[in-house]
Amino acid sequence: MANESLFPGQSHYVTIAEQQHPTIRRRRMHQSVAFLLLIGCFFSGLGIQLARLQLIQGEYHRVRAENNRLRLIPVPAKRGQILDRNGFLLAGSQLSRSVYLWPQEQSPQEWKITAQQLQSILKVPASEIREKLEKTGYRSRIPVRVSPNLSPRMFIGLAEKVENLRGVEVRGESRRSYPNGNLLAHILGYIGEATSEELKANPDYPMGMMVGKMGIEKLANSKIQGVWGNRLIEVDAKGQEIQELGLQSPQQGESMRLTVDLALQKTAEKALANRRGAVVVLDVKTGGILALTSGPTFDPNLFTDQVTSQEWKQLQRAEQPLLNRALQGYPPGSTFKIVTTTAGIESRQFSLTSKLATASAINIGGIAFHEHGNGYGVIGFKDALAFSSNTFFYQVGMKTGPENIAKWGKELGLAGTINLDLLGLDGANHGQIPTPKEKEKLYGEPWYVGDTVTMAIGQGLVLVTPLELAVMISTVANNGWRVQPHLLMSQTNTSETKPIKTKISASTLNLIRAGLIDVVKKGTGRGLNDGTIPLTGGKTGTVEIPGQPDNSMYVGFGPANKPEIAIAVVVEAGGFGAVSAAPIAHDIFKTYFSNRNVPTQSKP
């Protein structure tokens, strides 16, 4: 029958029940509607969640899933070695371990907790770790280095927890190493992680790129840095490597050979003994810097690790160890009498045979200007240099005039003549030899007669850097050829460093060299004529610094008969030039000549 149920009697039973109990029928209808609404809400929730995952967070989870499978890991390139002129290693690389974080592996809140855990192990502030993650972005696929050069203790401590710290990776890589410690620090400089500005300027730089920040490391960075490579690896959900899928090998940077002689550099730094001051040694023929030291110094290895706040404070202390004093201006004192001699003769105000009377003091403009003794009678330029007579050079300066002194000072290599950009050393400055017009412009003051008098003996407004002093003395030693100082062997004998022939006459240069040799034979530099080294020439200087002890200075060249090297030394608060500066020059000459088996001359 058409109205029969599949189950006999069932339809009839329900119909009768509903007819007999209408309340039961309403209750069943309400239950059915509620059940349908519940199912509808459940599936609607699933739909909303699915839409959120796919449409709103779809990209995030897609990248996250992909990142759990594939990773592109930068492979640091070894920086090129830096060698001295004889091939001795000055800067190289060694294996180290660094800690990297994969930002996507944890949420910002989770990283906040992880940063606190890492802080106690790595000794890196949690705030600094979070700052690096925030700069990179928590959704970045690029790892962030938070700690270079793990110590063994840190490595063990991290290894105990790393499996529980998702997204934390310990990676082996190349680390810069300076095997000689603080030796050559101001020449070599140091490296550091590229700043955000440097990363923007160099799009090919990966995160964590180490670049030169100072010295040769900075000057030659483009050649030394090499090219980083990449590894494409497959990892599991825990970040453990499964297999390598591809490798782009890094390219090691070029090696750079410096003009520096490591033996001379060691001698110079040992003799300066980390006192405030500087030493420069030049090849008088080429201008190659054989040694350049500044004291106090620092250890560039500090910057290959995470520099602590305490270490940074030490580097900023009053002694300023980061300051390269070889490129800062000092009053040159009596070493400047070489300039005054040149100016007096070359300006035709004096002849080679001119003689002047010296005394314990002379009166100029109603002011008494004193000698450092009782005077030396009537003498010429040669003896005036040998005995460093102040009263002689007061008179020469007054007649010659400041304009001529400044002119011939520049001819010798002072006051902005040399190209400091070629050196690429930070904080480099030129000296100054102001003329009356320049003084008015610089200081807003007129020129006084005392300015000319003090200028003649290298005091007052005159400032000369130790590097410039070395160029000055090498110009005299090299028959008037002025060299361009440089640090790279590849620059030697190029158009950039070709010596320039000055306008100084050979007769004037011969007279000055004879006077400087007499300084060592019988004058203020007799300590260098002790029979242990060949005869040299030089000039001492004792510089008065108002309110402070005198600076000690010395310039010299050797051997006397055929000069090869020139030396300039400044020791702040060192007293007499013959006491502090000249002995440093003696030690350098001794090292230089002993390495070349140059026979010494017996003391006369």
Salt bridges, closest charged atoms under 4 A:
GLU59 OE2 - ARG62 NH2 2.91
GLU66 OE2 - ARG69 NH2 2.95
GLU105 OE2 - ARG71 NH2 3.60
GLU110 OE1 - ARG166 NH2 3.18
GLU131 OE2 - LYS135 NZ 3.74
GLU169 OE1 - ARG171 NH2 3.33
GLU173 OE2 - ARG145 NH1 2.56
GLU193 OE1 - LYS132 NZ 3.94
GLU198 OE1 - LYS213 NZ 2.79
GLU217 OE1 - ARG79 NH2 2.86
GLU217 OE2 - ARG176 NE 2.84
GLU241 OE2 - ARG231 NH2 2.71
GLU244 OE1 - ARG231 NE 2.68
ASP261 OD2 - ARG596 NH2 3.58
ASP305 OD1 - ARG175 NE 3.50
GLU319 OE1 - ARG317 NE 3.39
GLU371 OE2 - HIS372 NE2 3.54
ASP383 OD1 - LYS522 NZ 3.54
ASP426 OD2 - LYS218 NZ 3.52
GLU445 OE1 - LYS439 NZ 3.94
ASP451 OD2 - LYS439 NZ 2.68
GLU468 OE2 - HIS430 ND1 3.79
ASP518 OD2 - LYS382 NZ 3.53
ASP518 OD2 - LYS522 NZ 4.00
ASP530 OD2 - HIS586 NE2 2.95
GLU572 OE1 - ARG276 NE 3.04
GLU572 OE2 - ARG325 NE 3.05
ASP587 OD1 - HIS586 ND1 3.80
